[in-house]
Amino acid sequence: MSHELKHSLVAVDSGTLQLVKDTPLFDLLKPLQEEILLDDRCIAGTTHLPDQSCLEELKPGDWLIMEREDNPWDEHAILLRDSQRRKCG
């Protein structure tokens, strides 16, 4: 099953905004003139990874897979994996 987004927001450049300035479309596009960060998280457990290469390769917008983890120190632990299923935290 694919978890790809069906719709995405794309920043609109100022030139495009100028073209539609005096039209009803302007009010719809104006909020898209800058990228907005919707979420920001810190990943715990990164210092315990035997291979930290996945952390160096992560970029904003990359998807992470979240799984329950059997962790004797934290019964609520969530395992994070990158798109290649490497453990990230």
Legacy VTK file of the C-alpha trace (Angstrom):
# vtk DataFile Version 3.0
C-alpha trace
ASCII
DATASET POLYDATA
POINTS 89 float
0.000 0.000 0.000
1.412 3.392 -0.981
1.494 6.185 1.583
2.279 8.930 -0.929
0.555 12.257 -0.547
-2.204 12.814 -3.067
-1.870 16.593 -2.753
1.054 18.747 -1.745
1.668 22.442 -1.187
4.306 24.114 -3.295
5.723 27.560 -2.599
4.630 30.156 -5.166
7.249 32.601 -6.426
6.668 36.374 -6.248
6.478 36.637 -10.057
3.455 34.349 -10.134
1.825 36.352 -7.340
2.306 39.574 -9.338
0.599 37.995 -12.373
-2.545 37.188 -10.391
-2.450 40.186 -8.032
-5.763 41.691 -9.145
-7.652 38.405 -9.455
-9.532 36.222 -6.946
-6.707 33.660 -7.331
-4.334 35.991 -5.466
-6.007 35.332 -2.078
-5.696 31.582 -2.621
-2.005 31.688 -3.573
-0.761 34.297 -1.117
-0.406 31.843 1.814
1.850 29.705 -0.381
4.492 32.406 -0.867
6.734 30.932 1.817
7.452 27.477 3.173
5.933 26.826 6.588
7.453 24.280 8.973
4.562 22.189 10.279
6.444 19.996 12.710
9.823 19.844 14.355
10.997 16.879 16.431
14.143 15.676 18.140
15.063 12.018 17.729
16.122 10.258 20.939
18.525 7.335 21.051
20.733 8.478 18.189
23.914 8.157 20.267
23.271 4.410 20.666
23.222 3.642 16.924
26.058 1.441 15.668
25.751 3.085 12.212
24.842 6.788 12.206
25.057 7.221 8.418
21.256 7.388 8.122
21.251 10.495 10.352
23.808 12.214 8.145
21.692 11.491 5.061
18.316 12.654 6.458
16.943 15.800 4.847
13.925 17.975 5.694
10.873 16.377 4.137
12.183 12.801 4.280
9.689 10.243 5.521
10.366 8.205 8.656
8.687 4.912 9.527
7.471 4.667 13.130
7.152 1.273 14.817
6.562 0.141 18.387
9.817 -1.087 19.880
10.283 -3.721 22.569
12.530 -1.623 24.804
13.277 -2.726 28.403
14.130 0.885 29.415
11.084 2.579 27.863
7.757 0.786 27.494
6.503 3.603 25.227
9.498 3.596 22.876
8.958 4.186 19.181
11.531 2.935 16.679
12.269 5.275 13.765
13.498 3.913 10.438
14.366 5.742 7.242
12.972 4.822 3.826
15.685 2.147 3.494
14.474 0.691 6.836
17.713 1.628 8.649
17.297 2.365 12.354
17.527 6.140 12.987
16.507 6.319 16.639
LINES 1 90
89 0 1 2 3 4 5 6 7 8 9 10 11 12 13 14 15 16 17 18 19 20 21 22 23 24 25 26 27 28 29 30 31 32 33 34 35 36 37 38 39 40 41 42 43 44 45 46 47 48 49 50 51 52 53 54 55 56 57 58 59 60 61 62 63 64 65 66 67 68 69 70 71 72 73 74 75 76 77 78 79 80 81 82 83 84 85 86 87 88
